[in-house]
Amino acid sequence: ADGAFDMSATVKAYFALKMIGEEPQAEHMRRAREAVRLRGGAERSNVFTRCLLALYGIIPWRAVPVMPVEIMLLPKWFPFHLDKISYWSRTVIVPLLVLMAKKPRARNPKEVGVAELFLEPPKELGPAPKAPQQKASWFWFFRIVDDVLRAVEPWFPQKLRARAIERAVAWVDERLNGEDGLGAIFPAMANSVMMYDALGVPADDPRRAIARKSIDKLLAVHDDETYCQPCVSPIWDTGLACHALLEVGGERAVAEAKRGLDWLLPKQILDLRGDWIAQRPDVRPGGWAFQYANPHYPDVDDTAVVAMALDRMQESGLGDYAAAIDRAREWIVGMQSVNGGWGAFDADNEFYYLNNIPFADHGALLDPPTEDVSARCLSMLAQLGDLTSAAAERALVYLRRTQRPDGSWYGRWGMNYIYGTWSVLSALNAAGIAAEAPEMRKAVEWLAAIQNPDGGWGEDGSSYKLDYHGYEPAPSTASQTAWAVLGLIAAGALDHPAVARGIKYLAETQGADGFWAEPRYTATGFPRVFYLRYHGYAKYFPLWALARYRNLQRGNARRVAWGM
């Protein structure tokens, strides 16, 4: 199997297999057990896995960091507040706070356990250790706070606790989001179902029933496999597919792109003021979400992608999308952070000290500005002709400042520096930066230097490691090859031999069905925690790259005219 061993994933997989009746002495179970024990035992699991094990009574709650539900009552000025963490953290944590207050015992009629995965008795397990990315000074300060909270929590007034639980439930109820679920992400949905259950809400209560149904809708059932998706991505996929189809051109492709954009148009969120208003109370809504519906949590990345596709279609004379584009631009400009960049869902979400609390060992509590998202927003502004505004100028400064010494840019939501570099090169080109500019030349040199011998490009999750010192080779993939080709073309390197080799790789690896096989994961959920495979990436990105190469080779123009 590809990839390094992961303790928490292995512990949960072993527990799940044992729960459904797999024999502990089976070969695959024995190998998993030995791998866990060889690396320090299940006591080295992360906090979310510890929460799961505590719910089943396998480890004590003292092994889980204290997160009192009274957090719901804290004032906004307090060092920890829901407004100071990311959207995904909020939606996961709020129902979890209720579970941690109630400490229910999960149903386990056969009393299946995993004590054999621990080196020490699991009932004696103490607090979680410091995560590698956490700073010792901050961590030990917060560990003292954790110890104090653990000592005084039993003495919290019951009326205060009841009010905090009521506040948490009301918060979830407001954001339940129908069949699309709380936050439209699996961990939050699952916690909401368990929260209602722990509070004694009947299974047929509309809230609990629809929360459960939202999880069912994430299941993908096929003849040879069944799995639960962490979320769905129809807005993102449709927007990107429309860009690819518009690049292909021709009556049929453009007609299908218009169908996609007309489907996207009414999904723009124009009325509901989501959680993002905490930092930007005077900004009007105008974004798109990632999923079918998630109105409390639109993101600027999806919004920029859709707005650019609408603009490109409008420029072709097919459709009037001016009102939607204007609202999207207004919202994105309003969501810019003070450092000139953009986070995905919130502005100025840079309370980095919070990543050092014991609960945040995953290192993804926040949604700070990142290069890939910021590039997309600048691409949109530039494509719309908004090059001289303060927002565009600040974004350009941010992107120039964040280029790495080797010429690449970081990719938070795609893997990794190839994705970030493609995103930024597209933005710089759209902003009118010359191909001879130093930042463009350095990026071209980096992309050309990391091309694989087969002509493709590849990068894996190890690129997010804390001690990253530069690119390490990985097998070529269709989507990452397409990003590299698109990035090189955007940087004015259409005639670079690396581009021709990349195009040749894509042409030779195209399947009989017209698409590309891509079993590897090329997108990112949380760096160093979990990764994503978009089934559309190996379809529309290679198509997009091939079409762009064809168009520029055949035409008179040698420069990409669009933001992406």
N, C-alpha and C positions, 0 to 999 in steps of 0.2 A: 504494500500500500504506500501511496505517496504521503509525504508529510511526517513531521515529528510526532512522537507520542504526546497525547494530551491527557492529563490526569483526570480532570473533571468529566470530560466526554467519556472516558473509559469506565469510570465508576458508574455513571448514569446508564451507560449501555449495558454493563454487566448486571446492574440492579434490574433494569427493564427485562433483560433476557431471563433472569432468574425468576422474576415475577410471573412471566408467562409460561414457566415450567421447564426451562432449559436445565439440564442436569449440571450441577456444579463441576462434576468430574469430566464433562465433555471437553474435547481438546481445545476448542476455541475459548471456553470458559477458563480452563486451566492456564492457558497462555495469557489471557487478560489479567487473571488474578496474580500471576507471577510478575507480569510487567508492572502492575500497580505496586506490589510489595517491594519490588526491586528499586523503585523510585521513591521510597519513603512512606508508602501506604496511603490509604484514602484520607488520612488526616491532612494531606497536602491539597485536598480539593479546594476549589474557590468558594467564595461566600455564598453564591447562589446554589451551588451543590450542597453546601452545609445547610442552607435553609430547607432544601428538599429532604435531606436526611433527618433534620430535626422534626419536620412535620410527620415523618414516619416513626419518630421515637427512637431512631437508631443512634443519634447523638443528642446530648442535652442542648437546650437553648443557650446555655452559657458559652457554647462553642460558636455562637452566631453573634456578630456585633449588635449592640443595642441600637434600635431605631424606634423610639417611643412614638406611639400614634399621636401624642400631643404635639408633634411637629406640625400637624395641621393647624395649630392655633398660634404658631409663632408669628411675630410681626415681620413685615417686609425688611426692616433694617437688620434683623438678626443675621449673624454670619451664615447660618444654614436656613434656607427657605426654598420652597418648591420653585419659585421664580428664578432661582440661581442655578438650577440644574437643567439638563436637556429635557426635551419633550419625552423621549423614550424612558429616561430615568423617572420622570414624574409619573407616567402612566403605569410603569411597573411597580414603583415604590408605594404609591398611595394604597392600593388594595393589599399590598404586602404588609404595610403598617398595621392593618387590622388583623391580619393573620398572626403577626408577631405579638400583638396585644392579647389575642384570644388563645394562641398556642393550641390549636386543635390537633387531634391525632388523626392522621390520614387512615382511611379504611384499608385494612390489610388482614383479611380474615384468616389467611394461611400463615400470618406472622413471618413473612419472608424477610430475611435480614441479610446484611453484607458484612458482618463482623469480621469475616475472614479476609477482608481487604485491608484491615487496619493492622498496624504493627503493635499498637497499644490498645487496651480495652476502649472501645468507642464511647462508652458511658463516662469515661474519665477525660474525654477530650476537652482541651482548654481553648482559649481564643485563637483566632486565625493569625498566622504570622504576617509580617510586612511583605507586601508584594514588591517585586524587583524595581518597578518604576516609581514606587513611593519614596519620598524623602524621609530619612530617619527622624529628623527633628520634628517635622510636622506629624509623622505617624505616631511617634511616642507621646506627643502632646495629646493627640486625639485618642490614643489608647488610655491615657489617664482620664480623659473625659468619659470614655466608654466605661471604665471601671466605676467612676462616680455615678454615672447614670444607672448602671446595673445595681448599685447598692441602694439608690434612693427610689428607683422605679416602683418597687412594691408599696411605697408610701405615697404615691401620687393619689390625690383625691379621686374617688370613684366618679363623682359627678363631672369632674374635669375630663376624665378618660371617656366617659359616655358621650360628652359633648364633642370630643375629638373624633371618636368613631363615627358619630353622626355627621360631622363635617366631612370625613373621608368618604362615607357612603354617598353623601350628596354630591361630592366632587366627581365620583365615578358615575353616578346616575346621569349627571349633566353631559358627560362625555362618552356615554355608552356606545353611541354611534351605530345603533341598529345591528343588522346582520354583519356589518363590517367590523364591529368590535372596538373595544377600548383601545385607542391609539392605533387601531388596525394592525397591531403586531402581536404575535402569539404570546410572549411572556405576560404582557399586560392583560390580554384576554383570559388566559388561564388563571391568573391571580384574581381577576374579577369574579370568575365562576367560583373559585374556592372561597373568596371573601363572602359571597352571598350564602354559600353552603355553611360556612362557620358561624354565620349570624342567624342561622335557622330559617333563612328565606326559602319557602317551598320551591321544589323543582319546577312547578308550573307557574310560578310568579313570572310575569312578563319580562322582568329585568333579567332574572337568572336564566330563563329559557332562551332569551335571545342572545345572551352572552355565551351560552353553551353552543347555540347554533352557529355563532360566529367562528368558533373553533372548528366545527364540522366542515365549514366552507373552506377551510385551509387544507383539508385532506385532499391529496392527489392519489387517486386509486387507479392503478393500471394492471394489466394482466400479469406482469412480472414483478411489480413492486408497488408498495404503498408508502407514502411518507406525508408528513405534515410540514407544510411550508411555513417559514417564519412570518411571511406576509405575502401580499401580491403586489404587482407593479404595473398595472395597466396604463396609467397615465404616462409614466416614464417610457414604457415600451412603445406605446402608440406614438408619442411625440418623436422618439428617435427613428422609428420605422417610417414616419412621414418624411423626415429629413432624407432618409435613404431613398425613398421613392421619388421625392422631388429631384434628387441628384440624378437618378436614373433617367427621369424625364419620359416624354412620350405620353400619348393620350391616356392609355390605360393606367400607367403608374401614377400620373398626376390625378386622375379621377379617383383612384383608391386613396391617395394621400388626402384629397379633399374630403372624402367620406370620413377618414380618421379625424381630421381637424374639425369637421362639423360635429363629430361625436364628442370631441374634447371641449368644444366651445361652452356648452351649458354647464360643464363641470367646474368652471371658474368660480371661486368662492368670493362673492361680492358683498355679502351682508354680515355673515357671522364673524365676530371679532374674537379670534382664538387666543390661546395662551400667550402668543407673541406680543400682545398689547401691553404686557407687563413692562417691557422695555420701550415700546413704541406706541404709547396710548393715542397719539394724534395722527397715526397713519391709517388710511382707509384700507380695507381688505381688497385683494385683487389677485391672489395667487391660486395655483393649482396644487392639489395634494399628490401623493405618490400612488395611492390606492384608489379603488373605485370611489370611496367616500372616506374622508377624514377631515371634516371641515374645521376642527379646532387646530389642525396641524398641517397647513400648507407649507411648502418649502420653496426656496428661491431657485433651486436647481431645476426642478420640474417646470417651474414657472418660466424661467428663462428659455428652456428648451422649447416649450410650447409656443411662447411668444415669438421666438425666431422662426419657427415653422409657419405660424400664422402670417407673419410679415412676408416671408418668402412666397407663400401662396398668393397673398394680396398683391405683391409686386408683379406676379404673373398675370394679374387682371382677373383672377378667379376668386371672387368673394370680397366682402368688406368686413374686415376684422379690426378696424381702427380703434373702436371703443374698448374692445378686450385688450388690445396691445397697450393702449394708454394706461389702463388700470393696472396691468401687469408691471409696466415700467414704474409707475408711481409707487406701487407696493415694494418692488425690489429696491428702488432708491431709498425708500424709507427704512428698509431693513439693513442698510449698510452699517457695519460696526465702525467704531471710532478709529480703528487702526487702518481703515480703508478696505478691509476684506469683508467677506460674508460668511457666516455660519449657515447651516442648511435650514434650520427651523426658527432660530432665535437670533437676536442681535446682542452683541457684547456679552456673550455667555462665556466669560473668561475668568471665572472664580477658581483658578487652578488649585488653590489650597484644598479645595473640597475633594480632589482626587486622592488626597492622602488620608481621608477618614477610613477606618478599618473596613467599612461596608464596601468601599469603592476599589477593591483590589483588581477589578477588571479594567480600571483606568479609562473608562469611557462614560463618566458621569456627566460630562459637559459637551457642548456643541459650539466650540470656538470657530472663528474664521479659518478656512483652509484654502489652499491654492486652487484646487480643482473647482470648488464651488464658486470662488471669487472670479476665476477665469470665465466661467459660464456667464456670470452676471455682466462682466465687462464685455464679453462677446455680444450679448444682447444689446447693451447700450451702444456699442460701436455699430452694430448692424442697423440700429434704428437711427443712426446719424448723430448720436449724442456723445460726441467726442470731446467737447470743450467744457462740459459740465464739471463741477467740483467732484461729483461722485466718480466719474470716469477717470479724472486725473488722479484722485486718491487711490483708486483701484490699480491703476498702472504703477504707481509708486510701490504699492503693496506687493505686486507680483514681481517687480524687479528686485525688491528687497529680499524676497523669499526664495530666489533661485539658489540652488545648492552650488558649491564650488565646482562640482563635476559637470554642471550645466543643466541638470534635471530639476524638476519640481515634484513635490510630494503629492500623492493622490490618496485622499482620505476614503473615498467611496468606490474607487476602482483600483485594481491592483497594478501597480502602485505608482512608481515613478514614471513608467511608460504612460499610464493613464493621465497622471498630473501634467506631464510634459506635453502630451497631445493637447490637453485642455488649454494650457497657457499659451502654447504656440498659436492655437486657433484665435485666442483673444488678442494676442499681440499683433497678428496679421490684420485682424479686423480693425484694430486701433490705429493702423497705418504705420506700424513699426517696420522699418526697412529690413530686407533679408540680410543686409550687410551689418546690421546692428550686432554688437558683441553678444547680447543675450540670446539672439537668434542663432548665431554661429556656434556658440558653446553648446546649445541644445542639440543642434544638428550633429555636431561632432560626437556628442554622447550617444545619441540614438544610433548613429552609424557604427559606433564602436561596440555596442552591445548586441548587434544583429547576430543571430545564430548562423552556423555554417549552412543550414538548410534554407536560408533566406528569410526565415520567419523571426519573430520576436517572442519572448516569454519571460515571465516573472512570477514568483509565487509568494505565499504569505510570509516566508522567512524574511522578506524585505522589510517587514515591520519590526524586526527584532530591535531591542534597545541598543545593542552594540553594532548597529549597521555601519559599515565602513565603505560601502560602495556596492555596485551591482554584482550579483552572483548569478551565473547562468542557470536557466530553467528551460524546460522544453517549450518549443514554439506552440502558440495557440492562434487560432484564426482571429479572435477579437483583438488580442494584443498586437498582432501583426498589423491589423487594420488601423489601430490607434497610432502605431509608429509611422505607418505610411501617410496617414492623414496629417500627422504632426509635421513630418518632413515636407510634405507638399505645402502646408500652411506657412512654413518657414522659407519658402521660395526654393526648395531643393528638389523640384520636380525631376530634374535631369540627373540627380545624384544616383550613382550605381546602386546604392542601397534600396532606393525606391523600386527600381526595376526588379531587383532580386525579391523584394517583398511582394510585388505584384505577381511575379512568377510563382512564388510559394502559394499564394492564395489560389491562383488558377489551377495549379497542380493538385491541390488538396481539396478542391471542391468535390462534393459527393454527387452521385448519380441523381439525387433528388434536388440538386441545385444548391444545397446548403453545405455547411461544414460541421464535422463532428468535433465536439469540444467537451470532453469529460472533465477537464480541469476547472477549478474555481478561479474566476478572474475578477471577482468583485468582493467588496468588503462590508461586513456588518460592523464588528468592532475589531480594530487591529489587535492581533495576538489573542483574540478570543474566538471569533467565528467569522466564516467567510461565506460568500454567496455565489451561486451559479445562475445567472440569468439565461434562460433557454433561448432568448431572442438575440443575445449578443453575437453568437456565432452565425446569425442569419443576416441582420441588417448592417452590422458594422463592416464585414467584408464586402458586402454589396455596395455600400456607400464608398468605400475606398476604391474599389474597381471602377465604379461609375465616375468618380471624381478624376481619377487618373485618365480615363478615356476622354472625358470632356475637355480637360486642359490640353491633352495631346492633340486633339482634333481641332480645337478652337484657336482663336487668335490671342485670347487672354491667357496669361501665364500665372495670374494671381487669383487666389480664392476670393470670391466676391461676398462671401457670407460669414457670419460669426462662428459657424461650425462647419 
